[in-house]
């Protein structure tokens, strides 16, 4: 602060929701925001959360969506009667992959033809693979995939739905990547998920869902007409283009930063004039 250079930060999810932190709060969150020229939440839900906690700091709070670049091409649907489900996350408790596997067990019992592929690694991998063993070849864990290769995978392989069943989120980049590929989306209503997922692009379900509801909704998606599935794919792509395109979002963010610099310069000039007047007096 002593340099006079304005500071900004982005706030996502893990550094936003105090009740989700292992301590039950985010240390020095108020002091951090007070020290900044602006705190940019990655979701509108995050901005509202901070406004409710620190209404006196509302002038320092803004929203700036993240975004992803366009993939080389769009995803293709399955054409062999198999419903292909994709997920991508760290294998940690908050992502609730265990809950998704429970739902897949139910789909298996109902005779739904599906395949599930998960991109990502983490401390729960061994136990989750053991849980999914009964699904045999219908469950694949690909391990850690470099971020720059996620879109390539999504466009090289058929995908009928992209799933996020987390108990807490900011606004996942993985959902943006799937939307950019034109894949229908399925997510729990946590954090900013409802800012990218709704019934026009797939399905949004309550955060308190159990495996039965997840299985019911996935089965319903699998049984929808080809027309509905094409509409989901088109609207998912449109959602990315209108709201989560990296080029337009980061251009807008750069404009915000320039405005902050200009405001800071004007404040410094005013401060210099005031100091000069005091010295003259």
N, C-alpha and C positions, 0 to 999 in steps of 0.2 A: 504493500500500500504506500510505502514511503517514496516509491519511484514516481507515483502519479500516473502509472500506466493502468488503465481499467482492466479488471479481471472478470472473466465469465466462466461458467461451467455448464456442462450438460449433466442432467440427473436422470437416471434410467429407472431401475426398479430396486435392485439390491441396496442402493445407496439412498433410497427414497422412503420406503415404508418401514417406519421404526418398529412396528409390531411384528414384522417378519425377521428382524435382526436377532441374532443369538442373544444379544444383550436386552432385547425388548425396546430398544430405542437407538437412534443414530446419534452418537456423541457429537456435540458442538454443531448440530445442524443449523440452529438459529444463527450462531456466530458466523458460520460459513456464509450463509445467505446475506447477512448484514455486511460482510466484508466485500461482497461482489457488486459489480455494476449490474449484472443480470444473471439469473439462474434459469437455464433453458430446460424445461422438462421434455422428455422424449415422447410424452403422451399428454392428451388433454386431461385424462384422469389424474395424472401426476400433478399437473398444474392446479387442478381443483383441490387435490389433497393438500398441497402446500398452502394454498390460499386459505383453506379452512383452519390450518394449524397456525399460520402466521399472517392473519389479515392485515396487520400493520406493515407488512413487507410486500404487499401485493404489487407495488410498482417495480419491484425487482424480479418478478416472476413472469416468465413467458413460456411459450411452447415452440419447439422447433423439431419437427419430425425428422427422424433418420430416413434413409432411403437406400435403394440398391440400383445398380446399373442394369440395363436390359440384358437378358441372356442371349446367347447366339441364336436361339430359336425357341419356340414354345413347346410345352409338354404335349405328349400324345396320350389319349385314353387307351385303356385295355380293350382288346377286340376279341378275346377268347373266353369271355364269361367269368373271368377271375377279377375280383374287386381288389385293386392294389392300393394299400394304405402305406403312407410314408410319414415318418416323424424324424425330427432332428433336434437334439438337445444333449446337454451333459447328462450323464446317468447319475443323478443326485435326487434326493427325496422330493424336493420342491417340484420337480418335473412330473412326478407321479406316473412314471412309465409302468410301475407295478400295477396301477389301476387300469391302464390301457391293456396290459396283458390279461388281466382278469376279464375284461370285456371281450377280448379275442377268444378266450376259452369258451365264453357263452356263444359267440358266433360259430365256433367250431361245433359245439353241441347242437346248434340249430341247423347245421348243414350248409351254412353260407360258404361259398367258395371265395377265399381271399388269400392274399399274401401280404405280409407286413415286413417292411424294411426300416431299420432305425439307423440313422447316421449320428455318431457321437459316442463318446466314451466317458468313463467315470468310475467312482468307487463302487457303485452298485452293479457293475456289469456282470460279474460272476453269478450273483444271486438272481439277477433278472434272466440271464441265459438259462439257469436251472429252472426257473419258473416257466419259461417259454419252451422248454424241451419237449413237452407233450405236443406242441404245435408242429414238431418235426420240421420239414422243409418249408413250411408256411411262414416262418419267422427268421429274419436275417439281421444280425448285428454287424454292421460294416466297420465299427470302430471310428476313430477320429478321422474326419475328412476335412482337409484344409478349407477355410471359408471360401476361397476363390474357386473351389471345385464343386461346391454344393449345387449351384445353378446348372453346371454342366451335367451332373448326375441326374438332376430332375428333368432335364430335357432329353437325355439319352435313353431314359428308361420310362416305360409307361407308368403313369401315376393317376389314380382316380380320386384321391383325397389326401390332404396333408393335415395331420392331427397335432394339436397342442392341448394337453389336458392338465396343465400346470395348476398349482394351488395359488401361485403368485407370479405376476409378470410386470414388466414395464410395458413395452410394446415390441414383441419379438421381431428381430430382423429376419428370422427364419420364415415367419409368415409373409413378410414382404417378398422374400426370395421366391416362395411358392406362388404368390400372386403374380409376380413378374413372369412366371412360366405359364400362367393361365391354369393353375391347378385349383380345383374347388377346396375350400378351407373348412376345417372343423376345429372349434376351440371352446374352451371354458371361458365364462364371462368374468375374467379377472383383469385387473390393471387396465391397460389400453386395448385389450384384445377386441372389444366391441367397436373400436374405431377402424378396424380393418375387416372384421368378420361379422356378417349378418346373413339373413336368409337369402339375400340376392346372390351371395357368392358361395354359400354352403350352409353350415349350421353353427349357431352359437348356443351353448347349453349352460345351465346354472353351474356356478363353481362348486356347489355342494353335491354334484352328481355322483352316483355310484356306478359300478360296472354295468348294471342292468340298463340304465339309461343310455350310457355310451354305446352299448351293444345295440339297443333299440334304434338309436339315431343312425348309427353306421349302417345297419341293415336296411333302414328306410332309404338312405342315400344310395345304397347299392341297387335298390329296386326301382329307383326313379327312371323315368323315360329318357331316351337318348336326347330328346329335345331339352329337357330340364338340365341334364348334365352339360350339354353344349352351352346353355345359357349361363350356368355357373362358371364355366371356363372363360367365357367371353367377359362376364362382369368382373371376375377375379382379376383378369388382365387390365380391365378398365380401372379398377380400384387402385392397382399399382400405378398406372399411368397418371391418374388424376391426383394422387395423394402421396405416393411413396417412391416417386421417381427421383433417384439421387441427383441427377443433373439440375432439375428445377428446385429441389429442396435445398441443396447446398448453395446454389446461387442465391436463394432467398436468405439463407443463413449468413452468407458473406455480406449481403446487404445489411442485415441486422448488425453485424460486427462493425461495418463502416459507420453506421449511424451512431453506435455507441462511441466510437472514436471521435466523431465530429462533436457529439454532445460533451464528451470529456474535454476536448480542445476548447470549446466555448466556455465551459466552466473554469478551466485554467486561466483563460484570458480575463474573465470577470474577476477571478481571485487576484490576478496580477494587478489589475486596475485598482481594486480595493486596497491592496497592500501599498500601492504607489500613493494613493490618496492619504492613507494613514501616515506614511512617512513624511508627506508634504505638510500635513497638519501638525 
